[in-house]
Amino acid sequence: MCVLPIPVKEKKLMDVKLGELPGWILMRDFTPRGIAGAFQRGYYRYYNKYVNVKKGSVAGISMVLAAYVLFNYCRCYKELKHERLRKYH
């Protein structure tokens, strides 16, 4: 049986080899509609995997909360760093 190779454009990121990566990135759609579509696909993939399940847990919600906390920590790191080095006396 002959297996036909999958075109680089249709491959998922995890299936792309390192040499094919620049060509794969250039084939992506970087228009506002393409970027919005990518975010929408990611949201639906996350929602169906962690939130919309028969036996759910707090894993989906806790990951969103952890990402929010990490994002705010990174955003305020500069101020927190100066606060840590300040002497109180």
C-alpha positions, 0 to 999 in steps of 0.5 A, a space after each residue: 500500500 502506497 502512503 501519500 505524503 501530507 502537504 506541509 500546509 495541512 500538517 499540525 505544528 507537532 508533525 512539522 519537521 525542523 527543516 519544514 518549519 520556515 515554510 510552514 510558518 510562511 503558509 499560515 494566514 496572518 490576516 486579522 480574519 486568520 488570526 481570529 480564526 486561530 484563536 477561535 479554534 483554540 478556544 473551541 479545542 480547549 472548551 471541548 477538551 476541559 470544560 464540555 465533558 461528561 465527568 468534569 473537574 476543576 482542571 479547566 477552570 484552574 488552568 485559566 486561573 493559573 494563566 491569569 495569575 501568571 500573566 499578571 505576575 509577569 506584567 507587574 514583575 518590574 514593580 515587585 522587583 523594586 519593592 523586594 529590594 527596598 529597605 524598610 527602617 
